[in-house]
């Protein structure tokens, strides 16, 4: 496997970035103790938002996840002058033919579609509008669509060279042949140490309360914790290139965009309450050919502050020690590129030979780009 791995240590102040169904911050047992946790799905969502908001990827190289694809396609047909009722019939019949059942103008489940896939679907609907709009379902779940047209509709769903779709994959339970295996894997972030959840009891004053009335207008509590998190992700560069239909330049752009977005983003839960905008204190990448290594086992025994060192510094030392241990036991990638950015109090000279240090993220990105260009043969 040709891969790009990312290892991030990030200390966040009191926060509730990723909540469960009760509103509590997510956690997990690891090494026999309770840890803070941020789900992989929440981290991926933050990366996809960054792709758009930071303009890391062109709109045509991104995908949309929605149940409202019917409304979007009807809107596009309407922009081309197609009457709404005719457009709705054509779109619903096309989606039914693809196996995406429609109810109340929504598909049964979220569809992940690239921008180019949507463009080509809209063009195909326009081209075959009369045929699709003339096909009445009459209560049947699936429309009777010509086999050749159905094949053309299916051919459109090739991923559309959308980078986020290529990275995170697409599952279509009813049409597995149209699915895409993800090129990226993101681990659940966990704290390097034991955590205990705490409660913030709050009250709010009613500004228009009569003077004779006292007390809060409302009250409640919010759970939170603070933590030093270990975050890990990898990109299978060969799968990414395959999903992007062999486009090496786009694969390079996508991998670098993922590196930047994953490094600098966190889920946004309760940020208006806690403002936990704490950049990573340690970031390392490893690229080359071989097997991936999640280094969370460095924290199976939870770390504690010691010798006046912060948790982040102790965590960085434990992480690099685990890296060295695995290199001795299993060897390095071949070929291998690696670099690290260390802003913790840990003495960089202790591990710079294992992972050469750079002064900032731009230099880390430059080193990663050099590695990716070689691995993708750009």
N, C-alpha and C positions, 0 to 999 in steps of 0.2 A: 504494500500500500504506500502511495505517495501522500504525505499528510502534512498539515499545518496544525500544530497544537498551541493552545494558549493557556497559561497559568496566571491567575490574577489573585492578589490579596488586597482586600478592600475593607477598611474599617469604617463603619457607619455609626453615627450618633443615634440616640433613641429614635426609633422609627417603626413603621408598620408597612413596609414596602409591598408585601405580598400576603394577602389575607385569605383565610379559609372561609367556609360558608357561614361561620358564626361571627366573622369579623376579627378573629384572633390572628396574630402573625403566624405564618406557617412554621412548623418545627419538625424535628425528626430525632430518633434515637440513633446514635452512632458511637461506637466504642463504649456502649453501656451508659452513656449520659445524654441528656437532652441538648440538642443543638438548634440554633437558628437555621432556618432554611428558606431559600427562594427557589421556586419551581423552575424547571427548564422552560416550560411553556411561557411563563411570565418574562423570562430573560429574552426568549426569541421574539416575543411581541415588541419588547423595547428596542431590539435590534432593527426590526422591520420599520418601526416608527422613525428611527434615526435615518434609515435609508432614504426615507421620504423627506423628513424635515431638514436634514442636513445636506440634502441634495447630493448624497453619495452615489446615487444611481439615477440614471435617466428614467423618466416615467415609463418609457417603453420597455425598460429592463426590470420592471417590478410587476407584482401580481396583486390581486385583490381577493380577499376572502369574504364571501357574502352568500346570503340566501336570496338576495334581491337581484339576481342576475337577469330575471325576466323584466323587471322594471327598467334596468339599465339598457337592455337590448331594445325594448319598446321605445325608450327615449331616443335612442340612436336612429331607429327607423322613423320615428316621428320627425326628427331633424331633417330626414331625407324626403319628407312630404307624405309618408304613409299614414293613412287614417289610423287612429288608436285601436279601434276594434279589429281591424285587419292585422295590424302589427301584433296585437295580443294573441290572436289565433295562430299566426305564423310562429311566433316565439314559443308558445306553449307546446305546439305540435313538435317543434324541433327539439325542445328540451325533453319531452316525453320519449321521442325517438332515441335520444341519447341515454335514456334510462334514469333521468333526473325528474322524478315525479314533482308536479307543481300543485300546490294547494294554497288558495287565497293569495295568488300571485307570488308565492315564495316556494323555493325548492325545499325538499324534505330535510336537507342538511346543508351545512355550509360548503360551498364550492370554492376552491382555490384556483383562480384562473389568471393567467398572464395577460397583460395589456394587449399584446399582439394576438393572443387567442380570442379575446373579446372583439378586437378589430376584424379579424378574419371571420368570426361567427356572424357579425353584423353584415359584412360584405356578402357572405354566402346566403344569408336570409334575404337580402335585397335581390340577389340574383335569382333565387328560387321562390320569390314571394308568392306568386300566383299559385304555384304547386302546393306550398305549405299552407297558405290561407284557405285553399279549397278543400283541405283535408279535415273534415269534421270528425271529431272523436266520438260524439254522441254517447257520452257517459263512459266510454272505454278509458282505461287507465293510460294506455299507450296509443299514440296516433299511428295510423297506417301510412308510413312514409316509404317512398320508393327506396329499394335496397341500395341503389347507386348513390342517391342523395344522402342516405343514412351513413354510408361509408365516407362520403365527403365531409359530413359533419364530424365524424369521429377522427378523421385525419387532421382536422383543425386542432384537436386537443393534444398537442405534442409538447406542451410545456411553454411554448412561445418564447423560449430563451429568456424567461424571467428569472433573475438571479435569486430572489428570495424563495421562489418555488423550487429552484434547483437546489438551494441550500437546505430547505426545511421539508421538502417532499410534499407529496399530495396523496391522500388516501381517498379512494372512491370505492366504498364497500360494494356497491352494485355493479361497478365496472372496473374491476381490478386491473384490467389490461390498459386502462387509461391512467393508472396511478404512476407516481414517480417516487422512487426511493430517495430519501434525504441524503445529501452529501455532507451535511453538518450534524454533529452530535453535541448536545449541550447537557452537562451534568447539572443536577440540582445543587445549587450553592449551599454550603453548610459552614457554620462557624467553626473555627479552629479550636474552640474552647466550649466549656459548658455555659449554658445560658439559663436564666430564670426570667420568665415573663413578668412584667410589671404593669401596673395600672395607673393611668393618668385620670384622676377624678376632676371633672370640669364643671363649671357653672356659667350660665350666661344671664346677663341682666336685661330685663325689659326696659328699654330706654323711656317708654311712655308710662311706666308704672306711676300711679298716684303716690305722693310723698308718704301717705299714711300706710301704704302697703310696702312690706319689706320682703326680702327673700329673692331667690333666683327665679328667673322666668323659665329656665329649664336646667337640667343637670344630667350628667351621665358619666361614662368612663370609656377610655380607649386603652386597649392593651398595646404594649410595645416592648421592644428589647433593643439593646445596642450590641454590636458584634463585630469581630474581625472575620470576614468571610473568605473562604477559598472557593474560587470560581474556575471552572475548567470547561474547555470546548475544543473540538477538533473538526477539521475539514478534510474529507477524503477528496483530494484534488482530482483523481482519475474519475470519480463519480460526478464531481462538479463539472468537469469537462464534458463528460458523456451527456449529462442533463442539459448542458448548454450547446449541444449539437456540434461539439468540436471547436467552438469559438474560443481560441486561446486568449485573446485580448480581453474578452468579456469575463472569462474565468479568472484571469489575473485581477481585473478590476473588482470583481465580486469578492474574491478572497481578501483583498486589501480592505474593501469596504466592511467586510465582516470583522476583520481584526480591529479596525478603529471603532466600529459601533459596539461590538461586544465589550471592548476594553472600557469604554467611556459611559456606558448606559447601565441603568438599573430600572426595574419597574417603578412606576410613579405613585404607588399606593400611599395615600395619606401625606403626600409631600407638602400640601398646603398647611398641614398641622405640624409636621416635624422638620421640614426643610433639610433632609438628610442628603445634602449634595456634597458627598465626600469622594473625591477622585481616588483611584487605586494608589496604593503605596508601593506595590510591587507588581510588575508585569513582565512575563517572560514568554518567548515563543520558541518553539522547536519545530524544525521542518526537515523533511528528508524522506527516505524510503525505509519502511519497517513497520513495527507494531506500535499502536498508541499506548500511552501510560497515563492514567489518572493518578495523581499523586496525593489523593485524599488520605491515604494510609499514613501519611506523615503526621496526621492529627487523630489517628485512632485513639491514641492516648492524648486527652485534651491538654493543650498547652496552658501555662500560667505565667504571669509576669514574674521575672526573676532578675536578680542582680541589677535592679533599677531599670531593666529593659521593658519597653512596652510590648503588649501582646503582638502587635504587628511585626516587631523586630524578631521576637522569639519564633513567630510563625514563619517568617522568611528563612531563618536559619534551619528550622525543621524541614521546610520544603526542599531546600537545596541539599540538605543531608540525605533526604529520601531519593532525590534525583541522583546523587552520587552512588548511593547503594544500588539502585536499579541499573545504573551504567556498569558498575562492577560485575553484577550478577548476569545481566542479559545483554550487555554491549550497547553501543550507540547506534543511531540510524546510519545508514550508509547509502548515499552521502548524507551529511548532516550540517544544518545551519542552526544557530541559536544565538539569542541575545536577551539581556534582561535590563529592565529599568528598576532601580532600587531607591526608593525614597524613605525607607524605614531607617531606624537607628542601627540596624545590623551592620557590622563591619563588612563592606563589600569585598575586601581582600580575602575573606574566608571562602568565598565561593566564586570569585571572578574567573578562576581557571575552569570551573565547571560550566559557567554560563557567562560569557563576556558581557561587561556592563556598558551601557550607553547612557548619555546624560538626559535624554528626553524622548518623548514619544515620536517626534519626527525622525530621529535617528533609528529608533526601533523599527518604524515603518519602512525606512530605507533598507535596513538589513533584511527585513522580511520580503520586500519586493525583489531584492537580488536573489534570494532563495527561490521564490515562487517563479521567477522568470526562468531559472535553470530547470526547475522541476516540470514546469509546463512547456518548456522549450519554446518560449515566446521570443 
